[in-house]
Amino acid sequence: MRPRHIFLKIIKRAKDGDGFIITDGDKPLVKIIPYVEPKKSRSLDVMHGQCIVPDDVEAVGREEIIVMFEGQS
C-alpha cells in the first residue's frame, strides 16, 4: 500500500468518528481522534443594561460568609 493511500484511510476513519492508536509493536506512538468543534460560549449581552454590578463585587455578602465559616456575629 502506498503512503498516500494509507494516509487517506486514516483520515477517512477519523472522519467516520473512529478514534484509534498507531503503535510500533506494543509501544503506542500516536492517538488519532476525530476533531470536534468546541461549543461557542454564550454571551450575556442579552441582559446588557438590566443588571447592576457593584464596583466592589467581592464585598457583597462578605460579613455573612465570615459568620457562616467562623461562627462570629
C-alpha positions as a Markdown table, in Angstrom:
| # | Residue | x | y | z |
|---|---|---|---|---|
| 1 | Met | 0.0 | 0.0 | 0.0 |
| 2 | Arg | 1.3 | 3.5 | -0.9 |
| 3 | Pro | 1.8 | 6.1 | 1.9 |
| 4 | Arg | -0.8 | 8.4 | 0.4 |
| 5 | His | -3.4 | 5.6 | 0.3 |
| 6 | Ile | -2.7 | 4.8 | 4.0 |
| 7 | Phe | -3.0 | 8.4 | 5.0 |
| 8 | Leu | -6.3 | 8.7 | 3.2 |
| 9 | Lys | -7.6 | 5.6 | 5.0 |
| 10 | Ile | -6.5 | 7.1 | 8.4 |
| 11 | Ile | -8.3 | 10.4 | 7.5 |
| 12 | Lys | -11.5 | 8.6 | 6.5 |
| 13 | Arg | -11.6 | 6.5 | 9.7 |
| 14 | Ala | -11.2 | 9.7 | 11.8 |
| 15 | Lys | -13.9 | 11.5 | 9.7 |
| 16 | Asp | -16.2 | 8.5 | 10.3 |
| 17 | Gly | -15.8 | 9.0 | 14.1 |
| 18 | Asp | -13.3 | 6.2 | 14.8 |
| 19 | Gly | -10.5 | 7.0 | 17.2 |
| 20 | Phe | -7.5 | 4.7 | 17.3 |
| 21 | Ile | -3.9 | 4.5 | 18.3 |
| 22 | Ile | -1.0 | 3.9 | 15.9 |
| 23 | Thr | 1.7 | 1.7 | 17.6 |
| 24 | Asp | 5.2 | 0.4 | 16.9 |
| 25 | Gly | 4.9 | -3.1 | 18.2 |
| 26 | Asp | 3.5 | -2.7 | 21.7 |
| 27 | Lys | 4.5 | 0.9 | 22.1 |
| 28 | Pro | 1.8 | 3.5 | 21.4 |
| 29 | Leu | 3.0 | 6.3 | 19.2 |
| 30 | Val | 0.1 | 8.4 | 18.1 |
| 31 | Lys | -3.6 | 8.8 | 19.1 |
| 32 | Ile | -5.9 | 9.7 | 16.2 |
| 33 | Ile | -9.3 | 11.1 | 17.2 |
| 34 | Pro | -11.9 | 13.0 | 15.3 |
| 35 | Tyr | -11.9 | 16.8 | 15.7 |
| 36 | Val | -15.0 | 18.1 | 17.5 |
| 37 | Glu | -15.7 | 21.8 | 17.1 |
| 38 | Pro | -15.8 | 23.4 | 20.5 |
| 39 | Lys | -19.2 | 24.9 | 21.6 |
| 40 | Lys | -19.4 | 28.6 | 21.3 |
| 41 | Ser | -19.7 | 30.3 | 24.6 |
| 42 | Arg | -23.0 | 32.1 | 25.2 |
| 43 | Ser | -22.9 | 35.8 | 25.5 |
| 44 | Leu | -24.5 | 37.7 | 28.4 |
| 45 | Asp | -25.3 | 40.6 | 26.1 |
| 46 | Val | -29.0 | 39.7 | 26.2 |
| 47 | Met | -29.1 | 41.1 | 29.7 |
| 48 | His | -27.0 | 44.2 | 29.0 |
| 49 | Gly | -28.2 | 47.1 | 31.0 |
| 50 | Gln | -30.7 | 45.1 | 33.0 |
| 51 | Cys | -28.3 | 44.3 | 35.9 |
| 52 | Ile | -26.2 | 46.5 | 38.1 |
| 53 | Val | -22.9 | 45.0 | 39.3 |
| 54 | Pro | -21.4 | 46.9 | 42.3 |
| 55 | Asp | -17.8 | 48.2 | 41.9 |
| 56 | Asp | -16.7 | 46.1 | 44.9 |
| 57 | Val | -18.5 | 42.9 | 43.9 |
| 58 | Glu | -16.2 | 40.9 | 46.2 |
| 59 | Ala | -17.5 | 42.8 | 49.3 |
| 60 | Val | -21.1 | 41.7 | 48.7 |
| 61 | Gly | -22.0 | 39.2 | 51.4 |
| 62 | Arg | -18.5 | 39.2 | 52.9 |
| 63 | Glu | -19.7 | 39.6 | 56.5 |
| 64 | Glu | -22.4 | 36.8 | 56.1 |
| 65 | Ile | -19.8 | 34.5 | 54.7 |
| 66 | Ile | -17.4 | 35.1 | 57.6 |
| 67 | Val | -20.2 | 34.4 | 60.0 |
| 68 | Met | -21.0 | 31.1 | 58.3 |
| 69 | Phe | -17.5 | 29.9 | 58.4 |
| 70 | Glu | -16.2 | 31.3 | 61.7 |
| 71 | Gly | -19.5 | 31.5 | 63.6 |
| 72 | Gln | -18.9 | 35.1 | 64.7 |
| 73 | Ser | -21.5 | 37.8 | 64.5 |
